[in-house]
């Protein structure tokens, strides 16, 4: 069902940082490094938000975003490749499913960055440096503190970057990221409905995004963090019968393991979601769909590079897949 991935990639493309598809080998480690490099202009900003002007050029920002997209995408694929348990312990799915969660967590981070949003942890040193430099330009400190921040392109002005602190004592970094990813899914779902109308491919894609949204909010997790709650069940409470002594049957484990192969780009049923009701089946299907959407978005970036296989996508995440003999 290539149409789903292509439609999803079409929706993400206008949100790219300008020049993202032209990046070959990123030289910046990420957004925090870009902020420290100072290749932008400080703007007077309202309380709680720092505004930066990048109209002078976005090449360095694109490199920073590309570096993070590559890093999270590689982490996604490597986690999935190492997730399937050995044949001697088919029912020992505990660590495999924890890895599967982290693969999906990394995929969500990568997709957010492709859409122009980076969830970034600021160190105390970074906050202090930015306050010193910003104070010199603005006449007063911008008041940046250490912690989790959202660094994003302004949706109303693609040459302006907005920096705001996110998170609270009520939730950790995973919950904050899932809130943002859920908002992205809801936004793209609405955009697809408005833009594509009743076209058959669009209806299929909308159904898949709708089911993904429902799974992210499963069991009352309206912040989109249901997958994280399953990770907690598996990792900290050792629930779902996949740790010794096993409660999951060998037959049920075999079905789950088979589902765990659907993230691969050539699998015909990778976008299947919403057809089972058990928690682990829903968990795996959600992970598969998100990985397939990431692969489609990366394919789109790769196909729009200046030269064939010159993109950072081909030199980092897709190179990893090729090294592990995974067909694209």
Secondary structure, 3 states (H helix, E strand, C coil): CHHHHHHHHHHHHCCCCCCHHHCCCCCCCCHHHHHHHCCCEEECCCCCCEEEECCCCCHHHHHHHHHHHHHHHHHHHHHHHCCCCCHHHCCCCHHHHHHHHHHHHHHHHHHHHHCCEEEEEECHHHHHHHHHHHHHHHCCCCCCCCEEEEEEEECCEEEEEEEEECCECCECHHHHHHHHHHHHHHHHHHHHHHHHCCCHHHHHHHHHHHHHHHHHCHHHCCCCCHHHHHHHHHHCCCCCCCCCCCCCCHHHHHHHHHHCCCCCCCCCCCCCCCCCCCHHHHHHHHHHHHHHHHHHHHHHHHHCCCCCCCCHHHHCHHHHHHHCCCCC
